[in-house]
Amino acid sequence: MRIQNHPILKTFEKGRLVTFEYDGDTLQGFEGEPIAMALRANGVMIHRYTSKQAEPRGVFCAIGRCTDCVMIVDGKPNVRTCVVPLQEGMKIKTQYGIAKKEKDESA
């Protein structure tokens, strides 16, 4: 399920296997691959929910132009996970709305 040839980032050597946190669960991915790629390889397809209708969104353009893949990364909302490289120990959370930090704050 990993993207082999990214339209913007091209191909790259697999980095070392690292662990990261996703919504409280510990997952693994390869250092340097886009966060979205590591999430997809772990079966995560939903990255955020829209603020008005709470509709799920995931990777759409995969080149950093849309906002469907934005998530909260290390406490910072609106990170475009399709182009941001994975690093050891990152804390990644599903985003609810725009710039919301936690699900219960989205109301």
C-alpha positions as CSV (number, residue, x, y, z in Angstrom):
1,M,0.0,0.0,0.0
2,R,3.0,2.3,-0.1
3,I,3.3,4.9,-2.9
4,Q,6.3,3.9,-5.0
5,N,6.7,7.0,-7.2
6,H,5.3,10.2,-5.7
7,P,4.4,12.9,-8.4
8,I,6.2,15.7,-6.5
9,L,8.6,13.9,-4.1
10,K,9.6,11.3,-6.8
11,T,11.2,8.1,-5.5
12,F,13.4,7.9,-2.5
13,E,15.3,5.4,-0.5
14,K,13.5,3.8,2.4
15,G,14.7,5.3,5.7
16,R,15.1,3.3,8.9
17,L,12.0,1.9,10.5
18,V,10.7,4.3,13.1
19,T,7.7,4.5,15.5
20,F,5.2,7.3,15.7
21,E,1.9,7.9,17.5
22,Y,-1.4,8.2,15.7
23,D,-4.4,9.1,17.9
24,G,-2.8,7.3,20.9
25,D,-1.7,4.2,19.0
26,T,1.9,3.3,18.3
27,L,2.5,2.7,14.6
28,Q,5.6,2.2,12.4
29,G,6.8,3.7,9.2
30,F,9.9,4.6,7.3
31,E,11.8,7.7,8.3
32,G,11.5,10.3,5.5
33,E,8.4,9.0,3.8
34,P,5.4,11.3,3.7
35,I,3.3,10.9,6.9
36,A,0.3,10.1,4.7
37,M,2.2,7.2,3.2
38,A,3.0,5.8,6.6
39,L,-0.6,6.1,7.7
40,R,-1.9,4.5,4.6
41,A,0.5,1.6,5.0
42,N,-1.0,1.1,8.5
43,G,-4.6,1.2,7.1
44,V,-5.4,4.8,8.1
45,M,-7.4,6.4,5.3
46,I,-9.2,9.3,7.2
47,H,-7.1,12.3,8.2
48,R,-9.6,14.9,9.1
49,Y,-13.4,15.6,9.4
50,T,-15.0,18.7,7.9
51,S,-16.2,21.3,10.4
52,K,-19.8,21.7,9.1
53,Q,-20.9,18.2,8.1
54,A,-18.2,16.2,9.9
55,E,-17.5,14.4,6.7
56,P,-14.3,12.3,6.5
57,R,-11.4,13.4,4.3
58,G,-8.1,11.7,3.4
59,V,-5.5,12.0,0.7
60,F,-6.9,13.6,-2.4
61,C,-4.2,15.4,-4.4
62,A,-1.1,14.0,-2.8
63,I,1.0,17.0,-3.8
64,G,0.3,19.5,-1.0
65,R,-2.2,21.7,-2.9
66,C,-5.6,20.8,-1.2
67,T,-6.4,20.5,2.5
68,D,-7.9,17.0,2.6
69,C,-4.9,15.4,4.3
70,V,-4.3,18.0,7.0
71,M,-3.8,16.7,10.5
72,I,-2.4,17.8,13.8
73,V,1.3,16.9,13.9
74,D,3.2,17.5,17.2
75,G,0.5,19.9,18.3
76,K,0.4,21.9,15.1
77,P,-2.9,21.8,13.2
78,N,-3.3,22.0,9.4
79,V,-0.1,20.1,8.5
80,R,-0.3,18.7,5.0
81,T,0.7,15.1,5.7
82,C,1.1,14.1,2.0
83,V,4.3,16.1,1.7
84,V,5.7,16.3,5.3
85,P,8.3,13.6,6.0
86,L,7.8,11.2,8.9
87,Q,10.2,11.4,11.8
88,E,10.8,9.2,14.8
89,G,8.4,9.9,17.7
90,M,5.9,12.2,15.9
91,K,2.5,12.6,17.5
92,I,-0.2,12.7,14.8
93,K,-3.9,13.3,15.5
94,T,-7.0,13.3,13.4
95,Q,-8.2,16.8,12.8
96,Y,-11.7,18.0,13.3
97,G,-12.5,21.1,11.3
98,I,-9.9,23.7,10.5
99,A,-7.4,24.6,13.2
100,K,-9.2,22.6,15.8
101,K,-7.0,20.7,18.2
102,E,-9.3,18.1,19.7
103,K,-12.6,16.5,18.8
104,D,-14.4,17.9,21.8
105,E,-13.3,21.5,20.8
106,S,-14.9,21.3,17.4
107,A,-18.3,22.4,18.5
